[in-house]
Amino acid sequence: MPKETLIRLNIAIKPSEEAIARVIELSQELGVKCEHEFVLDGKNFFPHITVYSPLFPEKNIEKIIEATEKLVQKFKVLEMKYLKITPNQGWIGVEFENTDEIKSFHEAVISEINFLREGHQLPEFENFDYRAKLSQEKLNNIDKYGFPSSMTLYHPHLTIIRLKGTDEADQIASEIKWDIPSFKSDMVVIYKMGEHGTCVGLVKEFKLNYNAN
């Protein structure tokens, strides 16, 4: 029997055009000064706010598209409210408030899409050394949903860059100025994913429903 082809997809919130332009500008400024794993450009590496990004059988892509298309009709435009700039293991990102609306959307996506994983997990999540560093709640999320930062551990964020080293990340993050207090996102996107949590290929875009209840 041939081995099943798997693909990691990211169901994500697309930032506003203003936020996209700003995060690309910041990413490229840091990319000149720091050794990095990637720099956002909107062509090869797309700015995004992850909602759910597990591993799926490639055969289920059309079902994932159909389920997402139906789901977004139930949700209005989402407002992203800035909290802070956060470094995490070399990643530097813009953190947003996890409002009731965003929580509801995240949970609805998992509820509708999770079964299409068919139980698959990223290989690193099955590594003993990796799992030994995680909390029990994160381990439970991996087993249930295929991703550690799910449900109560979800934190909406917009990654700016990933540095090759982690020592300077705290200092660099403290110097970043994010000057957009809030913005509204009216698009949900499915991306193919690459290394370091990047989104590298567009699968489909969907408009949130302005008239949803």
C-alpha positions in Angstrom: 0.0 0.0 0.0 1.5 3.4 -1.0 2.3 5.8 1.9 -0.3 8.4 2.6 0.7 11.9 1.5 0.4 14.4 4.4 0.4 18.2 4.3 0.5 20.9 6.9 -2.1 23.6 6.4 -2.8 26.8 8.3 -6.3 28.1 8.6 -5.4 31.7 9.4 -6.8 35.2 9.8 -5.5 37.6 7.2 -4.4 40.9 8.7 -5.6 44.2 7.3 -3.6 45.7 4.5 -2.1 48.3 6.9 -1.0 45.6 9.3 0.5 43.5 6.5 2.5 46.5 5.2 3.8 47.3 8.7 4.8 43.8 9.7 6.6 43.2 6.4 8.4 46.6 6.9 9.5 45.5 10.4 10.5 42.0 9.3 12.7 43.4 6.5 14.3 46.0 8.7 15.2 43.3 11.2 16.3 41.0 8.5 19.1 43.4 7.5 20.4 43.7 11.0 20.0 40.1 12.4 20.7 36.5 11.3 17.3 35.0 10.6 15.4 32.0 9.3 13.0 34.0 7.2 11.8 37.5 6.3 8.2 38.3 5.5 7.6 39.6 2.0 4.0 38.8 1.1 5.1 36.7 -1.9 7.1 33.8 -0.5 6.4 34.2 3.2 2.9 35.5 4.0 1.9 37.5 7.2 -0.8 35.7 9.0 -2.5 35.1 12.3 -2.7 31.4 12.9 -6.0 29.9 13.9 -5.3 26.2 13.5 -2.3 24.6 11.7 -2.1 20.8 12.1 -1.0 18.1 9.7 -3.7 16.7 7.3 -3.9 13.9 4.7 -3.5 15.7 1.4 -6.6 13.9 0.1 -8.8 16.0 2.5 -7.9 19.4 1.1 -11.2 19.9 -0.7 -13.1 18.9 2.4 -11.1 21.3 4.4 -11.9 24.1 1.9 -15.6 23.2 1.9 -15.8 23.1 5.7 -14.0 26.5 6.1 -16.1 28.1 3.4 -19.3 27.2 5.3 -17.9 28.2 8.7 -16.8 31.7 7.8 -20.4 32.5 6.8 -21.3 32.3 10.5 -18.8 34.9 11.6 -18.5 38.7 11.3 -15.3 40.7 10.7 -12.8 40.1 13.6 -11.1 43.0 15.4 -7.5 42.4 16.4 -6.5 44.5 19.5 -2.8 44.9 20.1 -1.4 43.7 23.4 2.4 43.6 23.2 5.5 42.4 21.2 6.6 39.0 22.4 9.8 37.0 21.8 9.6 33.1 22.0 12.5 30.8 21.1 13.8 33.2 18.5 10.4 34.1 17.1 9.3 37.7 17.6 5.6 38.4 17.1 2.8 40.9 17.7 0.4 39.5 20.4 -3.3 40.3 20.3 -6.1 40.2 22.8 -7.9 36.8 22.7 -11.4 38.3 22.7 -14.6 36.3 23.0 -15.2 36.6 19.2 -11.7 35.3 18.4 -12.0 32.5 20.9 -15.3 31.5 19.4 -13.9 31.5 15.9 -10.8 29.4 16.9 -12.9 26.8 18.7 -15.4 26.6 15.8 -12.6 26.0 13.3 -11.2 23.2 15.4 -14.7 21.7 15.9 -15.3 21.6 12.2 -11.8 20.7 10.9 -10.1 18.6 13.5 -11.6 15.3 12.3 -10.1 15.8 8.9 -6.7 15.3 10.4 -7.6 11.6 10.8 -5.4 11.6 13.9 -2.2 12.7 12.3 0.4 14.7 14.2 3.6 16.5 13.2 6.5 14.1 13.6 8.2 16.4 16.2 5.2 16.1 18.4 5.8 12.4 18.7 9.5 12.9 19.8 10.1 11.9 23.4 12.6 14.7 24.1 10.2 17.3 22.6 7.2 16.0 24.6 9.2 15.9 27.8 9.4 19.8 27.7 5.7 20.3 27.3 3.0 20.8 29.9 0.3 18.1 30.3 -2.2 20.5 28.9 -0.2 21.0 25.7 0.3 17.2 25.4 -3.4 16.7 25.8 -4.0 19.3 23.0 -1.6 17.5 20.7 -3.4 14.2 21.3 -6.9 15.8 20.8 -6.3 18.4 18.2 -2.9 17.8 16.7 -1.5 21.2 17.9 -0.3 22.3 21.4 -1.5 25.9 21.4 -5.2 25.0 21.0 -8.4 25.9 22.8 -7.5 27.5 26.2 -3.9 27.8 25.2 -4.6 29.6 22.0 -3.0 33.1 21.7 -3.5 35.1 18.5 -0.3 36.6 17.2 1.3 37.9 14.0 4.9 36.7 13.6 7.4 39.3 12.5 10.5 37.2 12.1 12.4 34.2 13.5 16.0 34.9 14.5 18.7 32.2 14.2 19.8 32.9 17.8 17.6 33.4 20.8 20.0 35.5 23.0 19.2 38.8 21.4 15.5 38.3 20.8 14.4 39.8 24.1 16.4 43.0 23.5 15.2 43.3 19.9 11.6 42.7 20.8 11.8 45.5 23.5 12.9 48.0 20.8 10.1 47.3 18.3 7.4 49.9 18.0 4.0 48.6 16.8 1.8 51.7 16.1 -1.5 50.0 15.1 -3.6 49.8 18.3 -6.3 47.7 16.5 -7.4 46.7 13.1 -10.2 44.7 11.5 -9.7 41.5 9.5 -12.4 40.4 7.1 -10.5 37.5 5.4 -9.8 33.9 6.4 -7.1 32.2 4.5 -5.8 28.6 4.1 -2.1 28.4 3.4 0.4 25.6 2.8 3.1 25.7 5.5 6.8 25.6 5.3 9.6 25.5 7.9 9.6 27.7 11.0 5.8 28.1 11.0 5.9 30.0 7.7 3.0 30.2 5.3 4.4 29.7 1.8 1.5 29.0 -0.6 -2.0 30.2 -0.9 -4.7 27.5 -1.0 -7.9 29.6 -0.7 -9.3 32.9 0.7 -12.7 33.4 2.2 -14.6 36.6 3.2 -16.1 36.7 6.7 -19.8 37.5 6.7 -20.6 41.2 7.5 -24.2 40.2 8.1 -23.7 37.2 10.4 -25.7 37.2 13.6 
